Amino acid sequence: MTAATAFTHDVPPQRVVFASGALARVAQEVERLNIGRALVLATPGSGARLGQKINAILGARGAGLHAQAVIHVPKAVAEAGLHAAREAKADGLVAVGGGAAIGLAKAIALQTALPILAVPTTYSGSEATPIYGMTDGERKITGRDVKVVPRTIVYDPDLTLGLPAAVSAASGMNAIAHCVEALWVEGRTPVTAGLASEAMLRFGRSLPAVVADGSDAPTRADCLIAAWLAGTVLCAGTALQHKLAHVLGGLGLPHAEAHAVILPHVVRFNLEAAPEAKARLAEALGSGDPADAIARMLKKFPIPERLREIGFDSAKTGFVADEVAAGSIVAPRPATAGAVRELLAAAY
């Protein structure tokens, strides 16, 4: 039975403000959410500088800046963020940056139900999903909860103009992974499949251009729209690609780069069992071999192509395979421990 004949479409409500210069509207949007004390969350460095700017824009509604977000949201980082929100007597959160800052906001909201306003500056797409994740030791714990969905997203493509080519490439491949997986998950619907196809078309034409010339404003905007669409489709669920990326993240591997490295291999493994997904990807990428097209795109980007290049210890292959197999993934084909081992060996 295909997604067109039986499905449940359940996407949380969310306000999206998309415009060049939209950063100036953050205070207005915070007020619209009835937030009186907004704690700004960011990563250290450039994220903190933008966070300071946003805190200044918020004026009396700003409750300070907590610029301690870290990729994969380690348990200690989540606890520190929760403490900071309580200390600031925050009644809302503004997350600025990529998946690390938005992930920290989600970890806090999971415990407090505080409303989140997200200001994304990469293509991770976390701002559009009900999925959260935190790491504890070598395991990344993920889940879904409507409490963590940002109430409002403010997209300002101008904020992405200075994004380095490697970050643009890696987070763009991360978003492409969302699109690809959305085409074969059991929970896909005509809407999510349509959005994923549209996002793939936009990334196919604009991501290589952005990596080549990050100052091209129209293609930056195109990629940011694609990232929003790609994040939205995760509401339909995830499968092998994301389970693998999350387990690898628990081992400390960078999230976007892990997605990028394993994506061609997961696509090659799954597409023969997913003819509808294969047809959509072939059309979007202009290639009868979508896995090869994605691999060729990756090869042109200034990011790693192999798991060994991003710190994967091959001795952990069995651990990763068993963790993934425990998820009992069957769509579009069973992801057994043996199959995962072979996939990891090819990606290594």
C-alpha positions in Angstrom: 0.0 0.0 0.0 1.5 3.4 -1.0 1.4 6.7 0.9 -1.2 7.8 -1.5 -3.8 5.2 -0.5 -3.4 5.2 3.3 -1.6 7.8 5.5 -1.9 10.0 8.6 -0.6 13.5 8.2 0.2 15.1 11.5 2.4 18.2 11.4 2.6 20.6 14.4 1.6 24.2 13.7 4.4 26.6 13.2 4.8 30.2 12.1 7.5 30.9 9.5 8.9 34.4 8.7 11.2 34.4 5.7 12.8 37.5 4.3 16.1 39.2 3.7 16.6 41.4 6.8 14.1 39.4 8.9 16.5 39.5 11.8 15.1 42.9 12.6 11.7 41.4 13.3 12.9 39.1 16.1 11.7 41.4 18.8 8.3 41.7 17.2 8.0 38.0 16.9 9.0 37.4 20.5 6.3 39.9 21.6 3.8 38.0 19.4 4.6 34.9 21.4 3.9 36.8 24.7 7.5 36.2 25.8 8.6 38.7 28.4 12.0 37.3 29.2 13.7 35.5 26.3 17.0 33.7 27.0 19.2 33.6 23.8 21.0 30.4 23.1 24.0 30.0 20.9 27.3 28.3 20.4 30.6 30.0 21.5 32.4 32.2 19.0 30.5 33.6 16.0 27.3 32.2 17.3 27.8 34.1 20.5 28.4 37.3 18.6 25.1 37.0 16.7 23.4 36.0 20.0 24.6 39.3 21.6 23.2 41.2 18.6 19.8 39.5 19.0 19.8 40.1 22.8 20.4 43.8 22.0 17.5 43.7 19.5 15.2 42.2 22.1 15.9 45.1 24.5 13.8 44.8 27.7 12.5 41.4 26.5 16.0 39.9 26.5 17.0 37.8 29.5 20.6 37.4 28.5 22.8 35.1 26.4 23.8 31.5 27.1 26.4 30.7 24.5 27.4 27.2 25.6 25.6 25.0 23.0 27.6 22.0 21.8 26.9 19.5 19.0 24.8 16.5 20.0 23.8 18.2 23.3 25.8 16.3 25.9 23.8 15.6 29.1 25.9 18.1 31.1 25.4 20.8 28.5 21.6 20.3 28.6 21.6 20.5 32.4 23.6 23.7 32.3 21.2 25.2 29.8 18.2 24.3 32.0 19.9 25.9 35.0 20.7 29.0 33.0 17.0 29.3 31.9 15.8 29.0 35.4 18.4 31.4 36.8 17.4 34.0 34.2 13.7 33.4 35.0 13.1 33.0 31.3 9.6 32.5 29.9 10.9 31.8 26.4 13.9 30.8 24.4 15.5 32.2 21.2 17.9 29.7 19.6 20.3 31.2 17.0 22.6 29.2 14.8 22.6 25.6 13.7 21.5 22.2 15.1 23.6 22.6 18.3 21.8 25.8 19.5 18.4 24.6 18.4 19.1 21.2 20.0 19.9 22.8 23.3 16.7 24.9 23.2 14.7 21.7 22.6 16.4 20.0 25.6 15.3 22.9 27.8 11.8 23.0 26.3 11.4 19.3 26.9 11.7 19.9 30.6 10.0 23.3 30.9 7.6 23.6 27.9 9.1 27.1 27.2 8.2 28.4 23.8 11.1 28.5 21.3 11.8 31.0 18.5 14.5 29.8 16.2 16.8 31.9 14.0 18.6 29.3 11.9 21.9 30.1 10.2 22.7 26.7 8.6 20.7 24.1 6.6 20.3 21.5 9.5 16.5 21.8 9.5 16.2 21.0 13.2 14.0 24.1 13.7 11.2 22.5 11.7 11.0 19.1 13.6 9.6 17.6 16.8 12.7 15.5 17.1 15.2 16.1 19.9 18.4 14.4 20.8 20.9 14.3 23.7 24.1 12.3 24.3 24.9 10.4 27.4 28.2 8.6 27.2 28.5 6.8 23.9 24.7 6.8 23.3 22.6 9.4 21.7 19.1 9.4 23.0 16.4 10.7 20.6 12.7 11.2 20.8 9.7 13.2 19.5 7.6 15.6 21.5 5.5 18.5 20.3 6.8 20.6 23.2 10.2 21.0 21.4 8.9 22.3 18.1 9.8 26.0 17.8 6.6 28.1 17.7 8.2 30.5 15.2 11.1 30.4 12.8 12.7 33.6 11.6 14.7 32.8 8.4 17.0 35.6 7.2 19.1 34.4 4.3 21.5 37.3 4.8 22.7 35.5 8.0 24.0 32.6 5.8 26.1 34.7 3.4 29.2 34.2 5.5 28.7 30.5 6.1 32.0 28.7 5.1 31.9 26.4 2.1 32.5 23.3 4.2 29.7 24.1 6.6 27.3 24.9 3.8 28.2 21.6 2.1 27.9 19.5 5.2 24.7 21.0 6.5 23.3 20.9 3.0 24.0 17.2 2.7 22.4 16.7 6.1 19.2 18.4 4.7 19.4 16.3 1.6 19.5 13.2 3.8 16.2 14.4 5.3 14.7 14.6 1.8 15.9 11.2 0.7 14.7 9.4 3.8 11.3 11.1 3.6 10.7 9.4 0.3 10.9 5.9 1.8 9.7 6.0 5.4 6.5 4.2 6.3 4.9 7.4 7.6 5.3 9.4 4.3 2.3 11.2 2.9 1.6 12.9 -0.4 2.5 16.2 1.3 5.8 15.2 2.8 6.8 13.4 -0.4 6.0 16.5 -2.4 7.9 18.8 -0.1 10.9 16.4 -0.1 10.9 16.4 -3.9 10.7 20.2 -4.1 13.6 20.5 -1.6 15.7 18.1 -3.6 15.1 20.1 -6.8 16.2 23.3 -5.0 19.3 21.7 -3.4 20.3 20.0 -6.7 20.5 23.3 -8.5 21.6 25.6 -5.7 23.8 23.8 -3.2 26.7 23.3 -5.6 26.4 27.0 -6.5 26.4 28.1 -2.9 29.5 26.0 -2.1 31.3 27.5 -5.1 30.2 31.1 -4.2 28.7 31.7 -0.8 28.0 35.4 -1.5 25.3 34.6 -4.1 22.2 35.8 -2.2 19.5 34.2 -4.4 21.0 30.7 -4.2 21.5 31.2 -0.4 17.8 31.9 -0.1 16.9 28.9 -2.3 19.0 26.6 -0.1 17.4 28.0 3.1 13.9 27.4 1.7 15.0 23.9 0.8 16.3 23.4 4.3 13.0 24.4 5.8 11.1 22.0 3.5 13.6 19.2 4.3 13.2 19.7 8.0 9.4 19.7 7.8 9.3 16.3 6.1 11.0 14.7 9.1 7.6 14.8 10.8 6.8 11.7 8.7 9.5 9.8 10.6 13.0 8.5 10.1 14.7 5.2 9.2 18.2 3.8 8.5 19.9 7.0 7.5 19.0 8.9 10.6 19.4 6.0 13.0 22.9 5.5 11.7 23.7 9.2 12.0 22.4 9.3 15.6 24.4 6.2 16.7 27.5 7.6 15.1 26.9 10.9 16.8 26.8 9.2 20.1 30.4 8.1 19.4 31.3 11.8 18.9 31.3 12.0 15.1 30.1 15.3 13.7 26.4 15.1 12.8 26.3 16.8 9.4 29.5 15.2 8.1 28.3 11.7 9.3 25.1 12.2 7.3 27.0 13.3 4.2 29.5 10.3 4.3 26.9 7.6 4.8 24.2 9.0 2.5 25.3 7.6 -0.9 25.7 4.1 0.7 22.3 4.2 2.4 20.7 5.4 -0.8 22.4 2.6 -2.8 21.2 0.0 -0.1 17.6 1.2 0.0 16.5 2.4 -3.5 16.1 -0.9 -5.2 13.4 -1.6 -2.6 11.9 1.9 -3.0 10.9 2.5 -6.7 8.8 5.6 -6.0 11.7 7.2 -4.1 14.1 6.2 -6.9 11.9 7.8 -9.5 11.5 11.1 -7.6 15.2 11.3 -6.9 16.1 10.5 -10.4 13.9 13.4 -11.6 15.2 15.8 -9.0 18.8 15.0 -9.6 18.6 14.5 -13.4 20.2 11.0 -13.0 19.1 7.5 -13.4 21.5 6.5 -10.6 20.6 8.8 -7.6 23.2 7.2 -5.3 25.9 7.9 -7.8 24.7 11.5 -8.3 24.8 12.1 -4.6 28.3 10.6 -4.4 29.5 12.8 -7.2 28.1 15.8 -5.5 29.8 14.9 -2.3 33.1 14.4 -4.1 33.0 18.0 -5.4 32.5 19.4 -1.9 35.3 20.4 0.5 34.2 17.9 3.2 35.2 14.3 4.1 34.0 11.4 2.0 34.9 8.5 4.3 34.1 7.6 7.9 37.8 7.2 8.7 38.2 10.8 7.8 35.8 12.0 10.5 37.1 9.9 13.3 35.2 6.6 13.2 36.9 3.8 14.9 36.3 0.6 12.8 36.4 -1.4 16.1 33.0 0.1 16.9 31.4 -1.4 13.8 29.8 -4.2 15.7 28.4 -1.8 18.4 26.9 0.5 15.7 25.4 -2.4 13.8 23.8 -3.9 16.8 22.4 -0.5 18.0 20.9 0.1 14.5 19.5 -3.5 14.2 17.8 -3.1 17.6 15.7 -0.4 16.0 14.0 -3.1 13.9 14.0 -0.9 10.8 12.1 -2.5 7.9 11.3 0.4 5.5 12.0 0.2 2.7 13.9 -3.0 3.5 15.2 -4.7 6.7 18.3 -3.1 8.2 20.0 -6.2 9.7 23.2 -6.0 11.7 25.0 -7.8 8.9 23.7 -5.3 6.3 24.8 -2.4 8.5 28.3 -3.9 8.9 28.7 -4.1 5.2 27.4 -0.6 4.7 29.9 0.8 7.3 32.7 -1.1 5.7 31.9 0.5 2.4 31.7 3.9 3.9 34.9 3.5 6.0 
